[in-house]
Every structure is written in structure tokens, then in C-alpha cells.
Amino acid sequence: MFISPMLLHKSVQPFDDDNYITELKLDGFRAIWTKFNDKTRIYTRHNNEITSKFPELINLPIPNGTILDGEIIVTDKLGRPDFETTMERFFSTKSNHKISYSVFDLIYYNGVKIANLSLLERKDILNKVVPEDTPLLNKVQWIEGNAVQYFELIKQHELEGIVQKRVDSIYQINKRSSDWLKVINYQYEDVYISGLRKDKFGLLLNFNDGKYAGLMEFMPTANRKEFYRQYSDLIVEENEKFSYLDPKLKVKVKYRNLTKKGLLRIPSFVEWIS
């Protein structure tokens, strides 16, 4: 039984408000875990069943009639969620990386839909469903308020960000709600535009030392138009896939982190650098 999960809006900055709890935003992928009639099913947020990929999650000590919402992660040597390694584990049957299913909510309990209970009431029930945390199955820890200080802490540890949730929020199935907010710990870099992808929008980026920095697909429409007015004079070479440019246009981008190959992960446009 699949439930389309509740989604989050973005907040540019954290804020302190005791009407919200603060959680660590885990850098993995969303997983809906269900058990009915002694049959376990695991789904991505897009309703793709992935049960067979994670056999270690099939026989968890969870009662029938339960639907959990959480994040599957793999941690690095420092205990931090590692997105690339998590994706390696997801796509490769030969990967032996140990996963962790970190649960932050539940939608059904004992076969009863409890989405209309408040967040804190659902958290109390979750404590009964998962009474002890283990490396394989655990609850996402949370605190009341104190988001600003918590965000500074996760920045020091180079973690992805935080989530702020209203304490009285119901679980809004298949909706994006401002009751749940994510604050991303973005990194920033000044880079040069070195090419344009032809089939769909994407800009090749270079670091200041000339090394390839990655592909940027996120750029506001007004800034794209400004780019298109300038780029044709900078073309130095072309093939079927790309127009390569003399790297004269400089931009500030924000990104999640550097990949293991040293590339910008999910870069997006911030502003032009004159």
C-alpha cells in the first residue's frame, strides 16, 4: 500500500520558534515502508517499489498495519550521510555498503490512518513502534525550536541542512506544505561558463583554474535570456551535443557539496560576476 509522502517548502534562513521542531535533514533518499498482512513493501516517493533492493529492511520488528516515512542513508567514516555512496548502494546489487533507515514519521498504525493527528502525537506513537534505535533502523532525532543555533552546528560539520516542522502539523498526503520547511546548507563558488548543452538547457562550468566544475541546469528565465544574448559571440567549437565557449562569462553559483570527483553537486545560478 503506497502513500504519496508529504513534501517540504524551502526556507532561505532558519528561524527560532517554539511552535516548530528542528530535525537534521538527511542526505539520502525518501523511502515509504509499509507492512500489511505480513507483507512488507518499500517504495520511493515516486511510487517505485524497491523492496528487493533492501532485503535487510523486509523483516523489521514492526507490527502489521504500519506505514513509515523516512530516509535511507549510508554514512561515511565520520558518520555523516554520504549521498553518492547511498546511490551506489541503491543502484548496485554488488555493493556491500550498510544502510540505515532513519524514520521521522508514520501515517498508519495498527491498520488505522493517523495522518490527522498532530506531529507530536505521531512522534509519540513512533516511539512505541521503534522503541530502540539500531544502526539499521532508527528515529530521526529532533529538538524544540533552536533552529538558528542548530543550523550553525550543521554548517560546522558540513551537513546538508535542517528541517523545521510545525508541532501541530497533520500529515498532508501528496501535498507540499509550508508546515514543513527545509533549510539547505548551500556552498557558494564563482565559476566560468564554458559551454552550452544543445538538447536541453545546461551550462558547462569551469573553476578559476580552468578545471571542469560540472553542469548547471538551474537558471532563472531572465538570466537565461541574458545569457542567450551574449553567448554566440563566445563560441569557439561545436559538436552535436555542445557549443563550447571562451570562458569569459563569470557567475556565482550555489551547490550542495563537492562530489568525490570534485564537481559541484546540483549547482544553480545566484548572480552574474562583473
N, C-alpha and C positions, 0 to 999 in steps of 0.2 A: 504494500500500500504506500504509494508515493504522496508526499505532501510538498508542494512548492514552497520553498522557505521564504521567510520574511527578510527583506533586504534593507540596506542602510543608505542613508543620505550622507553626504560629506560635510564636514565642518572644517573651516580653514584653520581655526585655532581651538585648543581645549579651553574649557571654562569650568569654574568651580560652582557646583550647585548640588546641594544635598538631595535634591529630587531626582538625581541621576546616580547610577553606579558607574564605576570605571573598570573596564577589563582590558587585558592585553590583547591586541589584535595579532592573531597567529598567522604566520606566513606559510600557509599550506593551501588546501582546497576544501571547500564545503562538502560535507557528507551527511546525508539523511539516513539514519539507521533505524530499521523497522523490524518488529517481530510480532507475528500473528500466527496462531495455530502451530506453534513450534517451528515456524519457518522464518529465517532471517533473510532480509533483503537490504542491500545498501545501494544508495543512489547518489549521483551528483546533483547539484542544484538544477541541472537542466533535464532531469528525469532519465539519465542514462544509468542503467543498472551496472554496478561494478562489484557485485558480491564476490565473484570468482577471483578478483584481483587481490582480495584481502581475506584469505581463509582464516587468519588469526582472529578476525572480528566476528566470525559466524557463531561461535559457541560462548559468547559472553554471558556472565551470570545476570541476565536481565529478564524480568518477567514478560510473559505474553501480553500483547495489547499495548506495547510501548513504541513510541516514535521519538527518537533523539535527534537533536540538531547539534552539529559540532564541526570540528576541523580535523582532518587527517594531516599529520605533520611528520617529518623526520628532522631530528635535531643534529646540529654539528657538534664538534668536540667541546664547545663551550656551553652546550645545552640550549643554543638558540635555534629556532626554526630555520631550516635551510630549504628554500623553495625549489632550487634546482635539483637537489638530492631527492626531495619529495616527488618531483615529477619523474625523475629517473626510476624511482620505485614504482610509480604508477604505470609507466609505460613498458617496463621490462620485467618479464617473468623470471629472469635470471638474477635480478637484483636481490641482495640479501639484507638491505637496509631495514632496520627495525622501525616500525611506525608507532605512532601514538595517536589514539583517538581522543581528542580533548573536547568534552561536551560542555555546551553553555546553555542549553535549553531543552525542553521536551514539550511535545504537542499532544501526545496521547499517553495515558497512564491507566493501566488495568482495563484497556479497551475503551476508555472514555476520553473524549476530546476535551482538553483542559486549556485550549488556546485563549479562552476569555478570562482566565484567572490572571491576576497581576503577575508581573515579572518576579517579584519576591516570593509570591506564593508558589510559582512554578519552580523557583530555585530551591525552596524548602522540600518540595516533592522530589526534585532531582537528588537531593542529599540522601533520600531514602532509596532511590533507585541505584545510585552509585555511592554507597556508604564509605568506601575506601578507595583512594586513588592508587593506581598502579602505573608503571611505565606504559602499559598498553592502553589502559582505559582510565581516564581521569577527568575531573571537572576543571573548567577554566576558573581561576581564582578572580575575585572581584573585591573592590573596596567601595565605600560610600564616598561620593564626591572626590575631592582632592585630585582632580584630573590634571591640573596645571603642573603640580609637583610630580605626578606620576609620569606625565609626558616628558618632562625634563630627564627623568630617570631612564626612560626607554631610549631617549636620544643618546645618553651616555653609553648605553650598551648596544647601540646600533641595531635596535629592533624596529619592526615595521611601523608600529603605531599603537593607538589605543581605540577603544570603542566606548562611547558613553550612551547609556540606556536609561530611559525614564523608569523609575521604580514601580510605577503603576501601569506600565505599558502592557497591553494584551499582545498576544502573538498574532500578527496580521498576515495570514497565509497569502502567499503570492502577491505581496504588496511591498513597495519601498516606502518606508515611513521615516519621518523626522523624529520619531520617538527613539530611534536608534541612529547614532551618528558615529562615523569613523573619522579619525584624525590621523592622517598619514605623516610619517616622519620622512618627508622628502629630502633628498640631497639635491644640490644645485651645481651646475657646471656651465662655463662658457665654451662653446664649441663652434666649429665652422660647418657650413653646409657644402657638401662635396658632390652631391648628386641628387637626381630625381628619379624615382621609380615610375615606369610608364603605365603599367596595367591598372594600378590603383594608387592613391596618394601615399607617398612615403619619401622621406628625405634622408639621404645618406649623410652621416655626421662624422667629422674628424675632430680629434683632440688638438690642442695647440701645437703638439709636437708632430702632427701630421698623421698619427695612427688612427685607424678606423675606430669610431666610437659607438656605432650602432645605427639603427633605422628609427626615425621618428615618424609616427603616424598620426599624432595628435597635435593639431594646429588650428586655432580659430579661423573661421572663414575669412574675416577681414585681413588677417595676417597672411593667409594663403594667397589672396588676391594681390597683396603687396609683393609677395614672392614671385608670383607669375608675371608681374610687370617687369621684373628685373632679370630673371634667370637666363633668358635666351641669349643675352649678350655674354654670358659666362660659360657657355657650353664649349668644352674642349674635346670631347669624344662622346660617341653614342654607340649603343648596340640595341638589340631588340628589347631588352629589359630596362635599361637605364640611360639617362643622359648624365654624363659626368661633367662636373663644373669646376672651374677655377675657384678654389675656396676663399672667396672674398667676403661672403655674407656671414656675419657672426651673430649668434643668438645665445641667449641664456635659456637653459632647459632645466626642468626638474625631473627626477627619476627616483626609483625605489632604492636601488643599490647597484653595485657593480657585479656583473656575472663572474663566474670563475674564469672566463676568457677575457675579463677586463672591459666588457662592454657595458653601456648604460642600459639598465633594465627599465623598459616602458618609459622612454623619455618623452616629454611633452613640452611644447613651446611655452615660454614665460614672457620674453620680450626680446626685441632687437638690441644688439650691442652696436653702438655707433663707432 
